[in-house]
Amino acid sequence: MQKPIVVVGSVNLDLVCTAERIPAIGETVTGDSFQTFHGGKGANQAVAVARLGYPVSIVAKVGDDEFGTRLRNGLRVAGVKVGTVATVKNTASGVALISVDRKGQNSITVIPGANGKLLPRDLERALPILRSAGMILAQLEVPLETVEYLCAAARRLHVPLMLDPAPARPIPRQMLCQVTYLTPNESETCTLCNLHGRNLNLKTVVEFAQILQSQGAQNVIIKMGSRGAYAAGANGMQKMVPAFKVKAVDSTAAGDAFNGGLAVALMQGKSLEDAVRYGAAAGALS
């Protein structure tokens, strides 16, 4: 019997507008279209896992508003188990305001809402489902104290944990030491390494990965967009895995799809290199 993947993280409604370019500060730009989508890094990763046919549950919170009902139903329809999605009274659901230009690049503002109410005591109540997991996926769109508690719990329960350190912020070294798979993008890597102003390229990425491993992360996978992803394994493996070439339409959630694919492939017993390639395919398709 397959052990499920359990995602602990954010659930948002994404309000997405497209325009020729993302407006600069103080600028007004006429847009091309407006749509709403179910999002949040936690929900995105859970849905990616479900769409790849692997069993997945999510531990999360939504508000007692219309968005909350819509978001929970959307997860259920996608195949994600939602028994541990709680409703917070008198609180709005999380929302993300997303601007996308015609090259597919985006700018995102997140309002946490109910996501900010996911606390360590909620994870204590969810310990049975965490204990049953084959892997736990986490991000940083819920309170850091909750993610710290989760990392410690995963280590105690002997369940591998994959951390997507987004949005970018410094992470305590003690917390990194409890991460099995760390998956930052370029800006997040610079933040974690405290090397702002340094250029992350195919030469320096090796150095950055080594820094993160020296800080405690067992396996480091650095996502570099169209250039691919660099993987540094706990077994000494170092490999640049090229991206699949696609016409970029909208890069929103591509990194989340990557993480979902990576987790599924690892649970299926693939090597880290093959799992990164599988994750890159999921990200490209998204």
C-alpha positions, -999 to 999 in steps of 0.1 A, spaced: 0 0 0 13 34 -10 21 58 19 4 91 10 21 124 5 9 150 31 11 187 23 10 213 50 6 248 37 -14 276 22 -47 276 3 -55 308 -16 -78 322 -42 -57 337 -70 -69 369 -86 -50 370 -119 -48 399 -144 -28 399 -176 -13 429 -194 15 438 -218 37 445 -189 37 445 -151 31 481 -139 60 500 -123 54 518 -90 28 545 -94 20 534 -130 -15 524 -143 -16 498 -170 -47 487 -190 -50 449 -187 -60 423 -212 -80 399 -190 -90 389 -154 -96 355 -140 -98 337 -107 -80 304 -99 -76 282 -69 -40 286 -56 -17 289 -26 16 270 -27 3 243 -4 -28 237 -25 -9 239 -58 16 212 -47 -12 190 -34 -32 193 -66 0 186 -86 5 153 -67 -32 144 -71 -31 150 -109 -1 127 -111 -23 100 -96 -6 97 -62 -26 98 -29 -24 131 -11 -39 150 18 -35 186 29 -34 202 63 -46 237 59 -71 264 69 -96 285 50 -119 313 60 -156 311 67 -163 331 35 -175 321 1 -139 317 -10 -133 291 17 -161 269 5 -150 272 -31 -114 264 -22 -122 233 -2 -145 220 -29 -119 227 -55 -93 206 -37 -118 177 -32 -127 177 -69 -90 176 -78 -85 145 -58 -70 159 -26 -82 146 7 -95 176 27 -104 160 61 -77 182 78 -87 215 61 -103 235 90 -125 266 87 -116 297 108 -145 318 120 -147 355 113 -116 353 90 -111 357 53 -95 330 32 -61 336 18 -59 357 -14 -31 362 -40 -31 392 -64 -11 382 -95 -1 403 -125 12 384 -155 29 400 -185 29 387 -221 62 369 -216 46 348 -188 65 365 -160 46 374 -129 44 396 -98 25 383 -68 11 399 -36 -2 374 -10 -27 382 18 -24 352 42 -59 354 58 -68 320 73 -33 307 63 -19 328 91 -40 310 116 -24 276 110 -5 271 142 16 243 159 -14 231 179 -32 224 147 -3 201 136 -5 184 170 -41 174 162 -29 163 127 -1 140 141 -19 108 131 -20 118 94 16 131 95 27 99 110 12 79 82 29 100 55 55 87 31 67 123 26 56 157 39 57 189 17 59 223 33 63 260 22 66 294 40 31 309 34 20 298 69 36 311 101 73 302 105 67 288 140 43 262 124 69 252 98 95 249 125 72 227 145 65 206 114 102 201 106 109 189 142 78 166 141 89 151 107 123 143 121 108 128 152 84 107 132 112 96 107 92 110 77 112 128 50 103 165 46 105 186 14 107 224 21 100 249 -6 114 281 11 90 305 -5 84 334 -1 121 341 4 132 347 40 161 336 62 156 302 79 171 292 113 200 267 109 183 243 133 153 241 110 174 235 79 191 206 96 157 189 97 150 193 60 155 162 37 149 180 4 153 218 1 140 233 -32 147 271 -34 145 291 -66 172 316 -75 161 345 -53 153 322 -24 188 306 -27 205 340 -25 183 349 6 191 316 24 229 320 16 228 357 26 246 365 -7 225 392 -22 241 408 -52 259 376 -63 249 362 -96 235 327 -96 247 310 -127 257 275 -139 292 280 -122 282 296 -89 252 273 -83 276 246 -71 289 269 -45 254 280 -34 243 244 -31 273 235 -10 266 264 14 230 252 19 242 216 25 268 229 50 239 246 68 222 213 73 199 205 43 205 169 32 195 173 -5 194 206 -23 176 212 -55 179 247 -69 152 257 -94 166 280 -122 137 285 -145 144 279 -182 180 269 -173 168 238 -154 175 227 -119 207 219 -101 206 189 -77 231 182 -49 224 149 -32 233 137 3 252 109 -14 275 133 -32 256 134 -65 259 168 -83 240 173 -115 225 201 -136 192 188 -150 181 209 -181 146 222 -184 122 211 -210 118 238 -237 82 251 -238 66 284 -248 60 302 -215 24 312 -210 22 318 -172 49 307 -148 26 309 -118 27 276 -98 54 261 -121 77 257 -91 49 241 -71 42 216 -100 79 208 -100 78 200 -63 47 178 -67 64 159 -95 96 156 -76 79 142 -45 58 117 -65 89 104 -84 109 100 -51 80 81 -36 80 59 -66 116 50 -59 132 70 -87 168 83 -82 172 120 -73 184 128 -108 154 111 -124 130 126 -99 143 161 -107 138 154 -144 103 143 -137 96 174 -116 110 195 -144 85 179 -168 56 186 -145 67 222 -142 70 226 -179 36 212 -185 21 235 -159 
